[in-house]
Amino acid sequence: KALKELSGKLADLKSDLEDLKDEEQEYYDNMPESLQAGEKGDTAQSAVDSLDNAVSSMDDAISSIADSI
């Protein structure tokens, strides 16, 4: 039962991370090209990449918990 609850919490956190990633991607996409090519663009793209990695890690954790249930 505890693992199912934990899996649900992780799924909620994953959803929050996906929302943040989408917001950051939208921020980047709406930047003028000159900013995308500069430091601000690099920072935003790095944040998108990191959030994408976090979402992937959450998927792995959720799958591992599901396998152990």
N, C-alpha and C positions, 0 to 999 in steps of 0.2 A: 504494500500500500504506500509506504514512504517513497519508494522508487517511482511510482506512478505520479505522486504529487511533485516530486523533484523534477521529473520529466516535463510536467506541465509548466512548472515555473521556468525551466530552461527554454521551453518553447515560447513563453511570453517574452523572455529576455531576448531571444533570437529575433522575434518580431520587432522589438524596440530597436535592436541593432540594425535590422534591415531598413526601418524607417529613417534612422539617422544616416545610414549609407545613402539612401535615396535622396535625402535632403542635401547632403554634401555633394552628391553627383549633380543634382539640379543647380546648386550654387556654381559648381565648376562649369557646367554646360552653358549657364547664362552669363558667364564672364566674357568680356571682349577677348578676342584672340591674343591681343597684346598682353593681357594679364594671364591668360592660360599658359603662355610661353614663359612667363616669368616666375618669380619666387612664390607669389600667391597661388598661381596655378599648380606649381609643383607641390606646394603644401596641401592644397585641396585634393589633388590626385593621390598623394601619399595617404591622406586620411581615408579616402574612398577605398584604396587598396587594403589598408589596415582593417577597416571595418568589414570588408569582404572576407578577409582571412578570419576575423572573429566570428562571422556568421558561419563560415565553413567549420570552424572548430566547434561551434555550438551544435551544428548538425552531427558531427562525429560523436560528441558527448551524448546527444539524445539517442543516437543509434546504439551506442554502447550500453546505455541504460536499458533500452528496449530489448537488446539481446540478453541482458541479465535477468529480465523479468520472467 
